Structure formats: structure tokens, C-alpha cells
Amino acid sequence: MKILVFNSKGGCGKSTVAREVLAAPEAKKYVLVEIDELNQTQSAYKKYFKDVEMLRREEIPNLLTLLNEHDNVVVDVGADNITATLDTMIDYALFDDIDRVIIPMKAGRTDCENAIKTFKFIKDYCDDIKFVFVEHNISESLERQYSVFFNNLDSININKLNDSDYATISASEAFIDAQSSRELVINIANGGDYKAQALEAKQAGDKDKFQKLMSKELRKRAASILVEKTIMPANRVLLA
């Protein structure tokens, strides 16, 4: 599948959704393309994926080759290349090679407003669009937390979102931890049996090693919870 992750506002979770939710569960099958000269966050994860391609503004037309060379591609568009990417995709008819557009948003007014604007613009070029509600607080309803978005659904001719139209991503320190260490959450979750190793260290009287290994076990379990309860459910909805 060829997926464009897009919102006309920066800082709404595009890179996390592209990397951790869409591509990471089957990382070796996916090429991750980042169009972002400012941040270039995805290049640090190149070893985990089939490939990671970085495109500068003048190289955006090369998407035509990448989208037709590979079966599974996720395109992550940085905030500094929003207009250039859209203009190039229209001029070069690149939407013809995109299967689905994913629009992430956080709960802020600007995120939600830009998600609506993005949908309005892209629907003329791609009719398969899904939304992701990033940093969703499970104790609060979607309609209340993202009220600006839901209050404006009629402006994009949507009466109600079906469960198949969106995914939710809960806030988690495991995302921050993985990003800090330049690892994928799913890889951390699949780590070794650190508890068994820690108990061996305890038996050997190595308290420092015991503490370090138990910290790694806690880290692994936090990542496992995030994968099971957030990443995989979102992945199944967004790729269905």
C-alpha cells in the first residue's frame, strides 16, 4: 500500500504515525519517505526499514519512481514542505499512485482546523482518507476532546465518522522513550527476557546490574502495552 501522511500543520504527530503505527509493524516491507529538510527525523531509523528515503524540495518529483518501484511506501511530509509537496503531487499527478491519505491531528484548535482544510483540499485527488486522533485521552470522549473537528464535520459533508474511518493514538512515555533512543517501540517491546537476566545478576550479588536489567524489563513492558493497546489496533484500522 502507498500511503501519504499529511496535515497542513506541523507538530500534529505525522512522523510518529508514519513510522511507529503504519510502517513499523512490518518494517522490512516498508520504504519510509520523508519530505522534510528541516527536521529529518526518520533517517535515524533507516536500519529498521526496507529503506528510508529523504527528499529535498526539488526532489519531490522522484516520488513517482519510489511509489512505482516499491509495493509498500509511507510518505511523511514535513511542515516546511507542505505547499511544495501538494503543488508537485498535483502537477505530476502523483496522487494517482497514492492508495490512501492519513490525516493526523492533536486536540488543539489549529490541528483540528487544519485537518478539516487538508481533507477539503485532498478529497478532490484521493477519495480514500482516514483520520488519526493523536494523544487521545481515553477518559474523555473524542467529540469533546477534538470538538473543533467534530463541530465542523458538516463542512466536509460527513455526518458521522464510522469506526473504520479513524484510529486513536494514546499519549505514552514509551513513544518519547523510543524516540530519544532512536528505536522503534515495537522493537523495544520484542526485547529479551531482562527479568530472568536480572534475577541471575541478583543471585550473583551484582545489584547494579540487577537494577539496570529490571529497568530494561519495565521499559519493555511499557512498550508492549503501547503496541498491544494502541499501535496494533490503529495499524489494523488504518491499513484495512
C-alpha positions in Angstrom: 0.0 0.0 0.0 1.2 3.5 -0.8 0.2 6.0 2.0 0.5 9.7 2.3 0.6 11.1 5.9 -0.4 14.7 5.7 -1.7 17.6 7.7 -1.1 21.2 6.7 0.1 21.9 10.2 3.3 20.8 11.8 3.7 19.1 15.1 0.5 17.1 14.9 2.1 13.6 15.0 2.7 12.9 11.3 6.1 11.4 11.8 5.1 9.2 14.7 2.1 7.9 12.9 4.0 7.2 9.7 6.9 5.4 11.5 5.5 3.7 14.6 1.9 3.0 13.6 1.9 2.5 9.8 5.3 1.2 8.9 6.9 -0.3 12.0 4.7 -3.4 12.4 6.1 -4.8 9.1 9.2 -2.5 8.9 11.2 -4.6 6.5 8.4 -4.5 3.9 8.1 -0.7 4.0 10.0 2.2 2.5 9.6 5.3 4.6 9.9 8.6 2.6 10.4 11.8 4.4 10.0 15.2 2.7 11.4 17.4 5.4 14.6 19.4 5.0 14.2 21.0 8.5 13.9 18.1 10.9 14.7 14.8 9.1 13.6 12.7 12.0 13.2 9.4 10.0 16.8 9.0 8.8 17.9 7.8 12.2 15.6 4.7 11.8 16.9 3.6 8.4 18.3 0.3 9.7 14.9 -0.9 10.8 13.1 -0.5 7.5 13.4 -1.8 3.9 14.7 1.7 3.3 14.3 5.3 4.4 14.5 7.9 1.6 15.0 11.6 2.3 13.7 14.0 -0.4 14.5 17.7 -0.6 12.0 20.1 -2.1 13.5 19.9 -5.6 13.5 16.1 -5.4 9.8 15.7 -4.7 9.1 14.6 -8.3 11.2 11.5 -7.5 8.2 10.2 -5.6 6.9 9.0 -9.0 9.8 6.5 -9.1 9.6 5.5 -5.5 5.9 4.9 -5.5 6.1 2.6 -8.5 9.4 0.9 -7.6 8.1 -0.4 -4.1 4.9 -2.1 -3.1 4.7 -0.5 0.4 5.5 3.1 0.9 4.7 5.6 3.6 5.3 9.3 2.8 5.8 11.6 5.7 5.6 15.3 4.7 7.3 17.8 7.0 5.7 21.2 7.8 8.3 23.1 5.8 7.3 21.4 2.5 3.5 21.3 2.7 2.8 23.7 -0.2 5.7 22.4 -2.4 4.6 18.8 -1.9 1.0 19.4 -2.7 1.8 21.5 -5.8 4.2 18.9 -7.1 1.9 16.0 -6.4 -0.8 17.7 -8.4 1.4 18.9 -11.3 3.0 15.4 -11.6 -0.3 13.5 -11.0 1.3 11.7 -8.1 -2.0 11.2 -6.3 -2.7 8.6 -9.0 -0.1 6.4 -7.2 -1.3 7.0 -3.7 -3.8 4.5 -2.3 -4.7 6.3 0.9 -4.2 9.6 2.8 -3.9 9.6 6.6 -4.6 12.9 8.3 -3.3 13.0 12.0 -4.3 15.7 14.4 -3.9 16.6 18.1 -6.7 18.2 20.1 -5.8 21.8 19.6 -7.9 24.1 17.6 -5.3 24.7 14.9 -4.7 21.0 14.4 -8.4 20.3 14.0 -9.0 23.2 11.7 -6.1 22.2 9.5 -7.3 18.6 9.4 -10.6 19.9 8.0 -8.8 22.1 5.5 -6.5 19.3 4.5 -9.5 17.0 3.8 -11.2 19.6 1.8 -8.2 20.0 -0.5 -7.2 16.4 -0.9 -10.6 14.8 -1.4 -10.5 16.0 -5.0 -7.4 14.0 -5.6 -7.9 10.9 -3.3 -11.2 9.5 -2.1 -9.6 7.1 0.4 -8.9 9.3 3.5 -8.7 8.3 7.2 -8.1 10.3 10.3 -5.9 9.7 13.4 -6.6 11.4 16.7 -3.2 11.7 18.3 -2.6 11.9 22.1 -6.2 10.9 22.8 -7.2 11.0 26.5 -9.2 7.8 26.9 -11.1 9.3 29.9 -12.6 11.9 27.6 -14.8 11.4 24.5 -13.4 12.1 21.1 -16.2 14.5 20.4 -15.3 16.5 23.4 -11.6 16.4 23.2 -11.5 17.2 19.4 -14.6 19.3 19.5 -13.4 21.8 16.8 -13.0 18.9 14.3 -16.3 17.3 15.1 -18.2 20.6 15.1 -17.1 21.2 11.6 -17.7 17.8 10.1 -20.7 19.1 8.2 -18.4 21.5 6.3 -16.7 18.4 4.7 -20.1 16.7 4.1 -19.5 14.0 6.7 -22.5 13.3 9.0 -20.7 10.8 11.2 -17.3 9.1 11.3 -17.5 5.3 11.1 -15.2 3.2 13.2 -13.3 2.3 10.0 -12.7 5.9 9.2 -10.3 6.7 12.1 -7.9 5.5 14.7 -6.8 6.8 18.1 -3.3 7.1 19.5 -3.0 7.5 23.2 -0.2 9.6 24.7 2.6 7.5 26.1 6.1 7.9 27.6 7.0 4.8 25.6 6.8 6.9 22.4 9.1 9.5 23.9 11.5 6.9 25.2 11.8 5.2 21.8 12.3 8.5 20.0 15.0 9.5 22.5 16.9 6.3 21.9 16.2 6.2 18.1 14.4 2.8 18.4 11.1 1.6 17.3 8.5 1.0 20.1 7.7 -2.4 18.6 11.4 -3.5 18.7 11.7 -2.4 22.4 8.5 -4.5 23.1 10.2 -7.5 21.5 13.3 -7.3 23.7 14.9 -10.1 25.7 13.9 -11.6 29.0 15.5 -9.0 31.1 13.8 -10.1 34.3 15.5 -13.6 34.0 18.8 -11.9 33.4 18.2 -9.5 36.3 17.5 -12.4 38.7 20.7 -14.1 37.6 22.5 -10.9 38.4 20.8 -10.8 41.8 21.9 -14.3 42.5 25.5 -13.3 41.6 25.3 -10.4 44.0 25.5 -7.7 41.3 23.0 -5.2 42.5 23.8 -2.5 39.9 23.3 -5.0 37.0 20.1 -6.2 38.6 18.7 -2.6 38.7 19.7 -1.9 35.1 18.1 -5.1 33.8 14.9 -4.5 35.7 14.7 -1.0 34.3 15.0 -2.5 30.8 12.3 -5.0 31.7 10.0 -2.2 32.8 10.8 -0.3 29.6 10.0 -3.4 27.5 6.7 -4.0 29.3 5.6 -0.3 28.8 6.4 -0.6 25.1 4.4 -3.9 24.9 1.4 -2.3 26.4 1.6 0.5 23.9 1.9 -2.0 21.0 -1.0 -4.1 22.2 -3.4 -1.4 23.1 -2.6 1.4 20.7 -0.2 0.7 17.9 -1.6 -2.6 16.5 -5.3 -1.7 16.8 -4.6 1.6 15.0 -2.5 -0.2 12.4 -5.3 -2.6 11.6 -7.8 0.2 11.1 -5.6 2.4 9.1 -4.4 -0.4 6.7 -7.8 -2.2 6.4 
